[in-house]
Amino acid sequence: LKPLNMPFVRPRLLCPGPTQTPQFIDEAGRRQIYHRTDEFRQLFCDLRQGLQRVLFAEELPVVLTSSGTGAMEAAIVNFIAPGTEVIVVDAGKFGERWAKIAKCYSLVVHVVHVPWGQAVTLGQLEEAVRAHPKARALLMQSGETSTGVYHDIATLIPGLKKKWQGIVIVDAISTLLAHELRQTECQLDVVIGASQKAFSCHTGLSWVSAASSLWQQASRPERPVFYFDLPREFEAQKEGRPSFTPGSSLVLEMLAALSHIRETGTDQMIRHHGALSRGVRQAFMAMGMEVLPATNPHHGLTVVKLPPEIPGGAFIKQLRQQYQLTVAGGQDAYKDKVFRFGHLGFNDPFDIVSGLQSCGLLLKTMGRSDLSLGSSVDAFWAQYAQA
Ligand SMILES: Cc1ncc(COP(=O)(O)O)c(C=O)c1O
């Protein structure tokens, strides 16, 4: 098969974030709106309520104008005092980020090292809190986007909390709506999310949803904080009055996304992501590819291992140049060895099939000439049809 030059192909974005933004979301955010008006205040309150419903949380979240990392930092700054011992689950790049932020704010960090491609176990968490009895908080992801692993927080945290009462802060940025998350039921003290993942909005809005007990705490950590002063924001946002100019167009986008989620149902969104994940894994396997991780796959992305003769960097570049398809590369240990195929957000399954076909066509031109595109599509639909 010769490399194709296809002028009529339209660009597709299948990364695990930012995700493809559908037209109705693009259009919703196109309006410029002044934030000191009754209309905006109502919209901002609606956004917080919509997020609270999606998170099954007891309190309204604080919405920040920042990417997800800003919300991670804000949670540490406002809820954990300098010098506090914390446990960090490091199962990849984003776990590593928790450790970096925690150290930056003078926390004493005990890392649970989980090999890339594996999920943390309850035994590992229990062992960590036993080994560090002074640890007062656990910082972890629900999904490690760098390795495509899902950490089953719905089982892990209630299990851990039977014997340990520390604060659990979960970066659920890439798993919200891809996996079930019920904040209060699962005893998650803080949950963090962002606009550019399964909500399919542009990047720039994030939120921190904290349990009532954290807002009631009389003593806040003694450290300077200005922009990310969460208790101040929690009060100000009750009236829909964020202290500073918010990302208003993102607020409008998020409201459109939440209304779509409400119509569809969060259960259906989660089933859709599960079915896409199973379908994409089977489709790549039908192409003769190895998919990672072997167990506990994140339903928002599939990590595909490339054979040694196909370097990841070249594959991703050609995918973009020839097929206008953008997927994500591997980092650190996975650099050049894998690509990360995202299926997070409001994806039409036919878009996913197109993405699979682009990967398959390119693999054919890069030495896998006997690969069957038909079998991979059949394998996808066999799984997706069960959604
Ligand atoms: C699990 C996870 N945490 C944190 C982040 C960082 O978020 P941001 O890039 O929005 O700051 C990402 C983004 O890719 C992520 O997937």
The ligand as a MOL file (V3000), in Angstrom:
LIG
                    3D

  0  0  0     0  0            999 V3000
M  V30 BEGIN CTAB
M  V30 COUNTS 16 16 0 0 0
M  V30 BEGIN ATOM
M  V30 1 C -4.7970 12.6010 35.3050 0
M  V30 2 C -4.4030 14.0010 34.9420 0
M  V30 3 N -4.0480 14.8360 35.9210 0
M  V30 4 C -3.6700 16.0880 35.6630 0
M  V30 5 C -3.6290 16.5620 34.3810 0
M  V30 6 C -3.1110 17.9300 34.1750 0
M  V30 7 O -4.0640 18.7570 33.8090 0
M  V30 8 P -3.7320 20.0860 33.0240 0
M  V30 9 O -2.8770 19.7340 31.8640 0
M  V30 10 O -5.1310 20.4960 32.6820 0
M  V30 11 O -3.0860 21.0160 33.9430 0
M  V30 12 C -4.0050 15.7440 33.3140 0
M  V30 13 C -3.9480 16.2310 31.9360 0
M  V30 14 O -3.5850 15.6140 31.0070 0
M  V30 15 C -4.3930 14.4110 33.6150 0
M  V30 16 O -4.7230 13.5650 32.6370 0
M  V30 END ATOM
M  V30 BEGIN BOND
M  V30 1 1 1 2
M  V30 2 1 2 3
M  V30 3 2 2 15
M  V30 4 2 3 4
M  V30 5 1 4 5
M  V30 6 1 5 6
M  V30 7 2 5 12
M  V30 8 1 6 7
M  V30 9 1 7 8
M  V30 10 2 8 9
M  V30 11 1 8 10
M  V30 12 1 8 11
M  V30 13 1 12 13
M  V30 14 1 12 15
M  V30 15 2 13 14
M  V30 16 1 15 16
M  V30 END BOND
M  V30 END CTAB
M  END
